[in-house]
Amino acid sequence: MLVEVGVQSLGLDRKTRSPVVVLREEGGERLLPIWIGPAEANAIAMHLGGVKFPRPLTHDLLVSAVDALGASLERIEISRVEAGVYHAKLFLSRPGGEICVDARPSDSIALALRTDATIFAADELLRRIEVDLDDAEAATPELIDEVDLGGGDASSPTPEALESYLRKLDPEDFGRFKP
């Protein structure tokens, strides 16, 4: 079963200093943290912060290419984790039917945010995190310099604050994490 989720926050794992995007169940409390690369974290943060560039970056280019081909991104599904790697699929609608494309969750999330596509995660991934949270040591990352992206209220970052935060990130500090 799939559950609709949204991006709750973006931050760095305190232990590994790797970027983490935290997805939250719509209308619920369950979380799904996914450790991602710095480039993808930057793409997600820049879009959410409203930072625009004069020329399209990679994710913007892909959205333009999909549009030019007469297709649209309808939804993404984060379906499973195998050997510590999360798997996602893009579902593109076009004349003649739907196309399913294998993708990384981080790229999928960046694309979904740019196209207002719905993000889904497998219920079992959310449950696993919920169960882990009940254990002695929480499985969710301890985030440092967390940027709260949810709610759209006064606590959401301004584009200037987000840009300043991203400029301070040092890719040399990023480690590897295997969920």
C-alpha positions in Angstrom: 0.0 0.0 0.0 1.2 3.5 -0.8 0.9 6.5 1.4 1.1 10.1 0.3 4.0 12.0 1.8 5.5 15.5 1.6 8.9 17.0 2.3 9.1 17.9 5.9 12.7 19.0 6.3 16.1 18.9 4.8 19.3 18.8 6.9 22.5 17.2 7.7 22.8 14.0 9.7 24.8 14.9 12.9 26.8 11.6 12.8 27.6 11.3 9.1 27.2 14.9 8.0 25.3 13.6 5.0 22.3 15.4 3.7 19.0 13.9 4.7 15.5 14.7 3.2 12.8 13.8 5.7 9.4 12.9 4.2 6.3 13.0 6.4 3.1 11.1 6.0 0.3 13.6 4.9 -2.0 14.1 7.8 0.1 11.8 10.0 3.2 11.5 12.2 5.3 8.8 10.4 8.5 9.9 8.9 10.8 8.5 6.2 14.4 9.9 6.3 16.4 9.3 3.1 20.1 10.1 3.0 20.9 11.8 -0.3 23.8 13.4 -2.2 24.8 17.0 -1.8 23.8 17.9 -5.4 20.3 16.5 -4.9 20.0 18.2 -1.5 21.0 21.5 -3.2 18.4 21.0 -6.0 15.6 20.3 -3.5 16.6 23.2 -1.3 17.0 25.7 -4.1 13.6 24.9 -5.5 11.9 25.1 -2.1 13.7 28.3 -1.3 12.5 29.9 -4.6 16.1 30.4 -5.8 16.1 30.9 -9.6 19.0 30.7 -12.0 19.2 32.3 -15.4 19.8 28.9 -17.1 18.1 25.7 -16.2 19.8 23.3 -13.8 19.7 19.5 -14.4 16.3 18.9 -12.8 14.8 21.9 -14.5 16.1 20.8 -17.8 14.6 17.3 -17.4 11.2 18.9 -16.5 11.5 21.0 -19.7 12.4 17.9 -21.8 9.4 15.9 -20.5 7.1 18.9 -21.2 8.6 19.3 -24.7 7.9 15.6 -25.4 4.2 16.1 -24.5 4.4 14.2 -21.2 3.9 15.2 -17.6 5.1 13.8 -14.3 2.0 12.6 -12.4 3.5 10.9 -9.3 6.5 9.3 -7.9 6.6 6.2 -5.7 9.3 5.3 -3.3 8.7 1.6 -3.2 11.4 -0.3 -1.4 14.9 -0.4 0.0 17.4 -3.1 -1.0 20.9 -3.5 0.3 20.6 0.0 1.8 19.5 1.6 -1.4 16.0 3.2 -1.7 14.2 2.7 -5.1 11.7 5.0 -6.7 9.7 5.2 -9.9 8.6 8.2 -11.9 5.1 7.8 -13.5 4.8 9.9 -16.6 1.6 10.5 -18.4 1.6 11.0 -22.2 -0.7 10.6 -25.1 -1.0 6.8 -25.6 -0.6 5.9 -21.9 1.6 6.0 -18.9 5.3 5.4 -18.7 7.1 4.1 -15.6 10.8 5.1 -15.2 13.2 3.8 -12.5 14.9 6.6 -10.6 16.6 7.6 -7.4 14.3 9.0 -4.7 16.4 12.2 -4.4 16.0 13.0 -8.1 12.4 11.9 -8.0 11.6 14.3 -5.2 13.4 17.2 -6.9 11.3 16.6 -10.0 8.1 16.1 -8.1 8.5 19.4 -6.3 9.1 21.2 -9.6 6.0 19.7 -11.2 3.6 19.5 -8.3 3.5 15.8 -8.7 2.3 13.7 -5.8 4.9 11.8 -3.8 4.1 8.4 -2.4 6.0 6.0 -0.2 5.4 2.4 0.6 3.6 2.0 3.9 6.1 -0.6 5.0 8.9 1.9 4.8 7.0 4.3 7.0 6.1 1.5 9.4 9.7 0.3 9.7 10.8 3.8 10.7 7.9 4.0 13.2 9.0 0.7 14.7 12.6 1.7 14.8 11.7 4.9 16.7 10.3 2.8 19.5 13.7 1.0 19.9 16.3 2.3 22.4 18.2 4.3 19.7 16.1 6.1 17.2 16.7 5.3 13.6 15.9 8.8 12.3 18.9 11.1 11.9 19.9 13.6 14.4 19.8 16.6 12.2 22.1 19.6 12.6 21.3 22.9 10.8 17.9 21.5 9.9 15.9 23.6 7.5 12.2 23.2 8.2 10.4 23.2 4.9 6.9 22.3 6.1 3.8 24.2 7.0 4.4 27.4 5.0 4.3 29.4 8.2 6.6 32.0 9.6 9.2 29.4 10.6 9.8 28.4 6.9 13.1 29.7 5.6 13.3 32.7 3.4 15.1 32.3 0.1 18.0 34.4 1.5 18.3 32.2 4.7 18.2 29.1 2.6 20.8 30.3 0.2 23.1 31.3 3.1 22.6 27.8 4.6 23.5 26.1 1.4 26.6 28.2 0.8 27.9 27.1 4.2 27.6 23.4 3.3 31.0 21.8 2.7 30.8 18.7 0.4 34.1 17.5 2.0 32.2 17.0 5.3 29.6 14.7 3.8 30.0 11.0 4.7 28.3 7.9 3.4 25.3 6.3 5.2 23.7 2.9 4.6 20.2 2.7 6.0 
